[in-house]
Amino acid sequence: LLGEAEKAPSRASKMGYGHPRSSNLPGRRAQKVLDDLKDRTARFFGGSRVLFYYDGDVANGLSVLSAGRLAREAGKKHIVTSPVEKSSVVAALKILRSEGSTVSILEMDDNSRVIPESLSRIVKENTGLVTCAWVNGISGIVQPVIELAEIAHSAGAWFHTDASDAAGRIEINLSDNDIDIITICSLKLGGPAGAAAV
């Protein structure tokens, strides 16, 4: 753990924080700290809003599931994904398929990188979501997510990326690109286990 992340829980317990949903003074203190952390996290990545989860896989799966359902409700039931997504994304896509969404798989080159032109060929008028992990945590392959997000947006689709293995290694500024949703994991950034954000 990074030193700052290691000291934070101890500091919080000494200040007497309570449950952030409680209306008592310790609860209000905890909510203030949580709101501040959300603001700082959003600003750091150039985003506008942050949701915290206890696990990166849960954050990933719920992001894809929520975005896919919202897109389908708007009449865009087609989803595009890469063939090397984490099991949490695959599980969310299976649920979405069972609910009536359709899923297409992007093509990859011989180096296991997604071919952006394949998205241009696959994307349709009813494509509502494109999801592709930014970096593969096992192989280290960096995907062309900036280009993929641009293609997705030009077709009117949202773009989600699991940035857990990219954050802290690649500069991420959501205000400079077409990425709509990222998932990050505290542990991969030198923080404690059991914390993730969307």
Disulfide bonds with the S-S distance in Angstrom:
none
